[in-house]
Amino acid sequence: MQVQLTNRQQHILWATIRHYIATAEPVGSKALIEEFDLGISSATIRNVMGMLEKSGLLYQPHTSAGRIPSDSGYRIYVDQLITPSDILAKEVEATLQQRLHWEDWSLEALLQGAAQILATLSGCITLITMPQLNTAKLRHLQLVQMEPGKIMLIMVTDNYETYSKLMDVCLISSEEELEAEVIDHQLQIVSNFLNSQLKGQSLLELAAIDWSKIDQEFQIYGEFLKNSLVELTRRAIAPTTTQMMVRGVGEVLRKPEFSQVQQVQNIMQLLEEEQEQLWRLIFASSEIEDSSKLKVTVRIGAENPLEPLKSYSLISSNYRRGSIPVGSVGVLGPTRLDYENAIALVAAAADYLSEAFS
């Protein structure tokens, strides 16, 4: 739902969320007047808060209580009302460089150290996945017409593992359907061309191919090949085991959101028994299609697909070897997060690990 807010409404939503993040107490107009120089009356603040509640951005936990942010309110706050702290990001990178020594430490020690620092600074549960350093390389590609409109892409790695993908593809030339023999001939030409261009590349490199550089002669097959090859490489580089560094559980369990035993049990069960699902969520595999930029993903409350996370926020980013994503950094905590700092912390840690691995 798109909500258009005036400057005043944005300011009061920002102030309400800032106050709630700091206090964990429902927010009333009196608290905002005392803490922020809003320059408007208490009655005006109440009216604006009422409008924000009608828009679904705030709600009252009890009739007589103040208001607290909804997931939608947090989403506008993150997307429109804050800027991650560049100063904090630089401080975090400096801290990681001073306290961690990737030239001398083992991989596991490096990630454990980074996770502990991030947990301490964020006050959240920190999750860092072990890198997926798949070294398999492409040995052979073959395009085969199975029947009219269906083509199979077969990929063989240097360790003779085989992956295949059947795709529907409409091949039209000069507004006429191509004859089967012509398609077979063209597919062989395309297969030969792709093998000459891609043979010997690692699967991670294949996932980051710039398809705009592929010869325009084969443009008719471009989208089919891109979709198929990206899916096959994802399948080939998917981890067979789940490895994740988890730190900061003690810090986050002291927050008031974890005062009920059931909430603690839910989050502990997720961390102990469902790490594979959590791994796949924070690795953000969709980012493999565009690995040129660092991307921080913020999932707030109900935006999380895993049921135990519906009351929490997960902020994550991939770290890379070169331009290829190989692992992820994430922080997990209640939706009442200091998002400005948490986003900056995750981005800085991902930058640091990318530098270390590159």
Secondary structure by P-SEA (a helix, b strand, c coil): cbbbbcaaaaaaaaaaaaaaaaccccccaaaaaacccccccaaaaaaaaaaaaaacccccccccbbbbbcaaaaaaaaaccccccaaaaaaaaaaaaaccccccccaaaaaaaaaaaaaaaaccbbbbbccccccccccbbbbbbccccbbbbbbbcccbbbbbbbbbbbbbcccccccaaaaaaaaaaaaaaaaaccccccaaaaaaccccccccccccaaaaaaaaaaaaaaaaacccbbbbbbccaaaaaaccccccaaaaaaaaaaacccaaaaaaaaaccccccccccbbbbbbccccccccccccbbbbbbbbbcccccccccccccccccaaaaaaaaaaaaaaaaaaaac
